[in-house]
Amino acid sequence: MGKGREDEPTEIIPKVEWVSPEDHPHLEDRAAQYIRTQNTLLINEEFRGFKQLVMKS
């Protein structure tokens, strides 16, 4: 499997921020949140579903 690449945010591509639920408690047990007004995707870096996928790969 190849590595992904980073792109600059555009109208179509949101800005992506990997965050901790310690700093964003509303993301506890949630994978992510899209903030439409800021065109930003907050991704929970500690989400258990991601960890399980990575460990099984």
C-alpha positions in Angstrom: 0.0 0.0 0.0 1.4 3.4 -1.0 1.6 6.5 1.1 -0.9 9.3 0.8 0.0 12.8 -0.2 -0.9 16.1 1.4 -2.8 18.7 -0.6 -3.5 22.3 0.2 -7.0 23.0 1.3 -9.3 24.3 -1.4 -13.1 24.9 -1.7 -13.5 21.2 -2.2 -10.7 19.8 0.0 -11.1 20.7 3.6 -8.2 21.6 5.9 -7.4 18.4 8.0 -6.3 18.6 11.6 -5.4 15.5 13.6 -6.4 16.4 17.2 -6.6 14.8 20.6 -9.9 14.4 22.5 -8.0 15.8 25.5 -8.0 19.1 23.6 -11.4 18.5 21.9 -13.5 16.6 24.5 -16.6 16.5 22.1 -14.6 14.0 19.9 -14.3 11.4 22.7 -15.4 8.1 21.0 -16.0 9.9 17.7 -13.9 9.6 14.6 -14.1 13.1 13.3 -16.1 16.3 13.0 -16.5 18.5 9.9 -16.8 22.2 10.6 -18.5 23.6 7.5 -18.0 27.3 8.2 -14.2 26.8 8.4 -14.0 24.0 5.8 -12.1 22.0 8.4 -12.1 18.3 9.3 -11.0 17.5 12.9 -9.9 13.9 13.1 -9.6 12.2 16.5 -6.0 10.8 16.5 -7.0 8.5 19.4 -10.1 7.0 17.9 -10.2 3.2 18.7 -11.5 2.3 15.2 -8.4 3.8 13.6 -6.1 2.0 16.1 -7.8 -1.4 15.4 -7.4 -0.9 11.6 -3.8 0.0 11.9 -3.0 -2.9 14.3 -4.7 -5.5 11.9 -2.8 -4.2 8.8 
